[in-house]
Amino acid sequence: MTAQIMVQRSNTQALVVVAATAIALLIGWGLKGFVEGQTRDVTVEGIRAAVPAGWLVEQSSNSLLTGGTENTGLVFTARDPLDPETRYLVSALPAAPDSDLAATAAFRNLQRAQDNLAYRMFEQSLVSLKGRDGYRVNFAFVDAARVDRAPVVYQGVDYYFAEGDQTIVVTLETTRPLETALTAFRDFAAGVGLGE
């Protein structure tokens, strides 16, 4: 009979350990989701965005808006310090006549093809992102600019949105599989616009 009691106690203890582990995992998963969902509002050169909390924001110093010599249109870059190869870029470009987002995208893709090694555009289409009409371009390129490391392949997606006399371009560039960063990026891109 003592052996039977010991087996029952052992089974009960194992069940308690499994239940405690499951509860701890669920709490951790919920906390992770809460922390990753936190944002902070950023406004740079009149463009506002809700940047993930903890990300670094770098204002562009090489656009015509900030006294630079190149008209890249780049306003700022947001980068995850824990994953520096994933970044969001926000640009403001002059709007094409009749706010033709496809024409703006075609011009920008031509510039990128001239500036980046092995730039390839995979897909482009009209899109509605959380009720906001825009234009999407999926692309990839090889970053061979840094001499201290081997060339790196980046995948990316641009979302173009007409905002008055400007086109706001929100870009995701990452070395990771694009699908892993796309959901959070879509939320970010939908909230970028002109602001104070």
Secondary structure, 3 states (H helix, E strand, C coil): CHHHHHHHHHHHHHHHHHHHHHHHHHHHHHHHHHHHCCEEEEEECCEEEEEECCCEEEECCCCHHHCCCCCCCEEEEEEECCEEEEEEEEEEEECCHHHCHHHHHHHHHHHHHHHCEEEEEEEEEEEEECCEEEEEEEEEEEECCCCCCCCEEEEEEEEEEEECCEEEEEEEEECCCHHHHHHHHHHHHHHCEECC
